[in-house]
Amino acid sequence: MTSRRAFLATLAASPMLPAAGPAPDWGSPVIDIHLHPRREASGETRHMDGCGVSKAVILGSASLTAQTRRRMDAAPGRMKFFASVDASRPDAIDALKLAHKDGAIGFGELKSMVPCDGPEMRRIYDLAADRKVPVLLHFQEGPPGQVFNGGIGRFASILKAYPKTIFIGHANSFWANLSTDAPPDEAYPKGRIKRGGITDRLLADFPNLYGDLSANSGRNALGRDPEFAADFLKRHQNKLMFGSDCPCQDGQGAGQVSKEAWIQDKCVARETLTALKQLTGNAALFRKITHDNAAKLFQL
């Protein structure tokens, strides 16, 4: 059996891990908090079954609520859903209110070209506090046209101003900012993490912030500095949750669209769960991050 030390050394050399074959048994049930709607009628459960996920939170547009509820009815007990909107729309709040009435247990993934501390987002934070549901935010800095919820460096002021709102951070800038030297124009930075980054500090300082380990950004964060990642998972074990945000069709990598060489033809869910299994080092911590935290926060 490969030792944990040897595995960490392998991860440091490359963030790529093998992921193929039949659905894995992770040793405990897994909740995927970040699965987007599929075009195929059984697409969500096909991905879940392929990568060994027991339950999932579907993140789709508020306009897809009826479709999502049909998918949920076809797989009783396996799915809940969040509703997302373009925060800049005048009717954004009305759309979220209706989705919540129809069963949405959260708002997200919110990915709008507005500042994270602007008036468009603040009205959603107020609604989330009022309805007692979490908000999942996609943080992405970059050139014009590629900035979503910009201003993560100012996000501490939002966490202070909205203590009754539960926030879940996700995406490029959220995970790149584990390091103090996060480049604003690089989605998946490589190399060792310099401790003291914005995201690490926010998770430590604010009880109303959680982390969604999904997508290439979360997977990259776990692989670029495994020694840091193992310690990070222990320190924030009550604040982190597994998600896939995986575009593959079958939970085994078919149809993976990423242009990143290290994830091509692979399932992000399998890759991330494999890394978490090794980095956590014990079954209890793995289960907490991949199941228990989400089950408690979302009352699944």
C-alpha positions as CSV (number, residue, x, y, z in Angstrom):
1,M,0.0,0.0,0.0
2,T,1.3,3.4,-0.9
3,S,2.3,5.4,2.2
4,R,0.7,8.8,2.8
5,R,4.1,10.4,2.7
6,A,4.8,8.9,-0.7
7,F,1.4,9.9,-2.0
8,L,1.9,13.6,-0.9
9,A,5.2,13.6,-2.8
10,T,3.5,12.3,-5.9
11,L,0.8,15.0,-5.6
12,A,3.5,17.7,-5.2
13,A,5.0,16.6,-8.5
14,S,1.7,16.6,-10.4
15,P,-1.9,17.3,-9.6
16,M,-3.0,14.4,-11.9
17,L,-4.4,11.2,-10.4
18,P,-5.8,8.1,-12.2
19,A,-9.6,7.9,-12.3
20,A,-11.2,5.1,-14.3
21,G,-13.2,1.9,-13.9
22,P,-16.3,1.0,-12.0
23,A,-17.9,3.3,-9.4
24,P,-15.7,3.5,-6.4
25,D,-16.7,2.7,-2.8
26,W,-15.4,5.6,-0.7
27,G,-16.1,3.8,2.6
28,S,-18.8,6.2,3.6
29,P,-21.7,8.1,1.9
30,V,-20.7,11.1,-0.2
31,I,-22.7,14.3,-0.8
32,D,-21.8,16.4,-3.8
33,I,-22.8,20.0,-3.1
34,H,-22.1,21.3,-6.6
35,L,-23.7,19.4,-9.4
36,H,-25.1,21.3,-12.3
37,P,-28.3,20.2,-14.2
38,R,-27.7,17.8,-17.1
39,R,-29.5,17.9,-20.5
40,E,-30.3,14.1,-20.3
41,A,-33.3,13.1,-18.2
42,S,-31.1,10.9,-16.0
43,G,-27.9,12.8,-16.4
44,E,-27.5,13.9,-12.8
45,T,-27.9,10.4,-11.3
46,R,-25.7,8.9,-14.1
47,H,-22.8,11.2,-12.9
48,M,-23.6,10.5,-9.2
49,D,-23.6,6.7,-9.7
50,G,-20.5,6.8,-11.9
51,C,-18.3,8.6,-9.3
52,G,-19.8,7.0,-6.1
53,V,-22.0,9.9,-4.9
54,S,-25.0,9.2,-2.7
55,K,-26.7,12.5,-2.7
56,A,-26.3,15.8,-4.5
57,V,-27.3,19.5,-4.4
58,I,-28.2,20.6,-7.9
59,L,-27.2,24.2,-8.8
60,G,-29.2,25.5,-11.6
61,S,-31.0,28.6,-12.9
62,A,-34.2,29.5,-11.1
63,S,-35.9,29.1,-14.5
64,L,-35.0,25.3,-14.4
65,T,-36.8,24.7,-11.1
66,A,-39.6,22.7,-12.6
67,Q,-37.1,20.5,-14.5
68,T,-35.0,20.0,-11.4
69,R,-38.0,18.9,-9.4
70,R,-38.9,16.3,-12.0
71,R,-35.4,14.9,-11.8
72,M,-35.7,14.8,-8.0
73,D,-39.0,13.0,-8.1
74,A,-37.4,10.4,-10.4
75,A,-34.7,9.7,-7.8
76,P,-36.4,10.1,-4.4
77,G,-34.2,11.2,-1.5
78,R,-31.1,11.7,-3.6
79,M,-31.2,15.4,-4.6
80,K,-32.0,18.9,-3.3
81,F,-31.5,22.1,-5.2
82,F,-30.2,25.6,-5.1
83,A,-31.5,28.4,-7.4
84,S,-29.3,30.9,-9.2
85,V,-30.0,34.1,-11.0
86,D,-28.1,36.9,-12.7
87,A,-27.9,39.3,-9.8
88,S,-28.0,42.3,-12.1
89,R,-31.5,41.5,-13.3
90,P,-34.3,43.8,-11.8
91,D,-36.4,40.7,-11.1
92,A,-33.6,38.7,-9.4
93,I,-35.1,38.8,-5.9
94,D,-38.6,37.9,-7.2
95,A,-37.1,34.9,-9.0
96,L,-35.2,33.7,-5.9
97,K,-38.3,34.1,-3.7
98,L,-40.3,32.0,-6.1
99,A,-37.6,29.3,-6.3
100,H,-37.4,29.2,-2.5
101,K,-41.1,28.8,-2.2
102,D,-40.8,25.9,-4.7
103,G,-38.2,24.1,-2.5
104,A,-34.8,25.7,-3.1
105,I,-32.6,25.2,-0.1
106,G,-30.1,27.8,-1.1
107,F,-29.1,30.5,-3.6
108,G,-26.3,29.7,-6.1
109,E,-24.1,29.2,-7.8
110,L,-24.3,33.0,-8.0
111,K,-21.9,34.0,-10.9
112,S,-22.7,37.6,-12.0
113,M,-20.5,40.3,-13.4
114,V,-21.0,42.6,-10.3
115,P,-18.8,43.3,-7.3
116,C,-19.2,40.9,-4.4
117,D,-20.0,43.9,-2.1
118,G,-22.2,45.8,-4.6
119,P,-25.9,46.6,-4.1
120,E,-27.0,43.8,-6.5
121,M,-25.4,41.1,-4.3
122,R,-26.3,42.8,-1.0
123,R,-30.0,42.5,-1.7
124,I,-29.5,38.7,-2.2
125,Y,-27.5,38.5,1.1
126,D,-30.4,40.1,2.9
127,L,-32.9,37.7,1.3
128,A,-30.8,34.7,2.2
129,A,-30.6,35.9,5.8
130,D,-34.4,36.4,5.9
131,R,-35.1,33.0,4.4
132,K,-32.3,31.3,6.4
133,V,-30.7,29.7,3.4
134,P,-27.0,29.7,2.3
135,V,-25.5,31.6,-0.6
136,L,-22.9,30.0,-2.8
137,L,-20.6,32.5,-4.6
138,H,-18.3,32.0,-7.6
139,F,-15.3,34.3,-7.1
140,Q,-13.3,35.1,-10.2
141,E,-11.0,38.0,-11.0
142,G,-9.5,38.6,-14.4
143,P,-9.7,40.9,-17.4
144,P,-13.0,42.8,-18.3
145,G,-15.7,40.3,-19.1
146,Q,-14.2,37.6,-17.0
147,V,-14.8,39.0,-13.5
148,F,-17.5,37.5,-11.4
149,N,-18.2,38.7,-7.8
150,G,-15.1,40.7,-8.0
151,G,-13.3,42.1,-5.0
152,I,-12.6,39.1,-2.8
153,G,-10.0,41.2,-1.0
154,R,-13.0,43.3,0.3
155,F,-15.1,40.3,1.2
156,A,-14.3,40.5,4.9
157,S,-16.5,43.6,5.2
158,I,-19.5,41.6,3.8
159,L,-18.9,38.7,6.2
160,K,-18.9,41.3,9.1
161,A,-22.0,43.1,7.8
162,Y,-24.1,40.0,7.2
163,P,-23.4,37.7,10.2
164,K,-26.8,36.0,9.8
165,T,-26.1,35.0,6.2
166,I,-24.3,31.7,5.5
167,F,-21.8,32.1,2.7
168,I,-20.1,29.3,0.7
169,G,-17.0,30.3,-1.3
170,H,-16.0,28.7,-4.6
171,A,-14.0,29.0,-7.8
172,N,-10.7,30.4,-9.1
173,S,-10.1,33.4,-7.0
174,F,-11.4,31.8,-3.8
175,W,-9.0,28.9,-4.0
176,A,-6.1,30.8,-5.6
177,N,-6.1,33.1,-2.6
178,L,-5.1,30.4,-0.2
179,S,-1.7,31.8,-1.0
180,T,-0.6,35.4,-0.3
181,D,0.9,35.7,-3.8
182,A,-2.3,34.7,-5.8
183,P,-1.9,36.1,-9.3
184,P,-5.1,37.9,-10.3
185,D,-5.0,36.6,-13.9
186,E,-4.1,33.0,-13.3
187,A,-7.0,30.5,-12.6
188,Y,-4.9,27.6,-11.5
189,P,-1.7,28.8,-10.0
190,K,1.1,26.2,-9.3
191,G,3.8,25.9,-6.7
192,R,3.9,26.0,-2.9
193,I,1.3,28.0,-1.0
194,K,2.6,31.0,1.0
195,R,0.6,30.9,4.2
196,G,-1.7,33.7,5.3
197,G,-3.8,34.1,2.1
198,I,-7.1,35.8,2.1
199,T,-9.2,32.6,1.9
200,D,-7.4,30.9,4.7
201,R,-7.8,33.9,7.0
202,L,-11.5,34.4,6.1
203,L,-12.3,30.8,6.9
204,A,-10.5,31.1,10.2
205,D,-12.0,34.5,11.2
206,F,-15.7,34.2,10.2
207,P,-18.0,31.4,11.3
208,N,-20.5,32.2,8.5
209,L,-18.1,31.3,5.7
210,Y,-17.7,27.8,4.3
211,G,-15.6,26.4,1.4
212,D,-16.8,24.4,-1.6
213,L,-13.9,22.3,-2.8
214,S,-15.4,21.7,-6.2
215,A,-14.1,22.3,-9.8
216,N,-10.6,22.4,-11.2
217,S,-9.9,25.3,-8.8
218,G,-10.6,23.2,-5.7
219,R,-8.8,20.2,-7.1
220,N,-5.8,22.4,-8.0
221,A,-5.7,23.9,-4.6
222,L,-5.4,20.4,-3.0
223,G,-2.7,19.3,-5.5
224,R,-0.3,22.3,-5.7
225,D,1.0,22.0,-2.1
226,P,-0.1,18.7,-0.5
227,E,1.7,19.4,2.8
228,F,-0.2,22.6,3.2
229,A,-3.5,21.0,1.9
230,A,-3.4,18.2,4.5
231,D,-2.9,20.8,7.3
232,F,-5.6,23.1,5.8
233,L,-8.1,20.3,5.7
234,K,-7.5,19.5,9.4
235,R,-7.7,23.2,10.5
236,H,-10.9,23.9,8.6
237,Q,-12.4,20.5,8.8
238,N,-15.8,21.9,10.0
239,K,-16.0,24.5,7.3
240,L,-15.2,22.5,4.1
241,M,-17.5,20.5,1.8
242,F,-16.9,18.3,-1.2
243,G,-18.4,19.3,-4.5
244,S,-17.7,18.3,-8.0
245,D,-18.8,21.0,-10.5
246,C,-17.7,18.4,-13.0
247,P,-18.8,18.6,-16.7
248,C,-18.2,14.9,-17.5
249,Q,-21.2,12.8,-18.4
250,D,-20.7,9.6,-16.5
251,G,-18.7,10.2,-13.4
252,Q,-15.7,8.6,-15.1
253,G,-14.5,11.3,-17.4
254,A,-16.5,10.9,-20.6
255,G,-17.1,14.2,-22.3
256,Q,-14.7,16.1,-20.0
257,V,-14.4,19.6,-21.7
258,S,-11.5,21.1,-19.7
259,K,-8.5,22.3,-21.6
260,E,-6.2,21.7,-18.6
261,A,-4.0,18.8,-19.5
262,W,-3.9,17.4,-16.0
263,I,-7.7,16.9,-15.9
264,Q,-8.5,15.9,-19.5
265,D,-10.5,12.7,-19.8
266,K,-11.0,12.6,-16.1
267,C,-13.9,13.1,-13.7
268,V,-13.3,16.0,-11.3
269,A,-15.4,14.3,-8.6
270,R,-13.2,11.2,-8.7
271,E,-10.0,13.2,-8.7
272,T,-11.0,15.4,-5.8
273,L,-12.4,12.5,-3.7
274,T,-9.2,10.5,-4.3
275,A,-7.1,13.4,-3.2
276,L,-9.3,14.0,-0.1
277,K,-9.1,10.3,0.8
278,Q,-5.3,10.4,0.9
279,L,-4.9,14.0,2.3
280,T,-7.3,13.5,5.2
281,G,-5.5,10.3,6.3
282,N,-8.5,8.9,8.3
283,A,-12.0,7.9,7.6
284,A,-13.6,10.2,10.1
285,L,-12.1,13.4,8.7
286,F,-12.9,12.3,5.1
287,R,-16.5,11.6,6.0
288,K,-16.8,15.0,7.7
289,I,-15.7,16.9,4.6
290,T,-17.5,14.7,2.0
291,H,-20.7,14.1,3.9
292,D,-21.3,15.3,7.5
293,N,-20.7,19.0,7.1
294,A,-23.1,19.3,4.1
295,A,-25.7,17.0,5.8
296,K,-25.7,19.3,8.8
297,L,-25.6,22.6,7.0
298,F,-28.3,21.7,4.5
299,Q,-30.3,19.4,6.8
300,L,-30.0,16.5,4.4
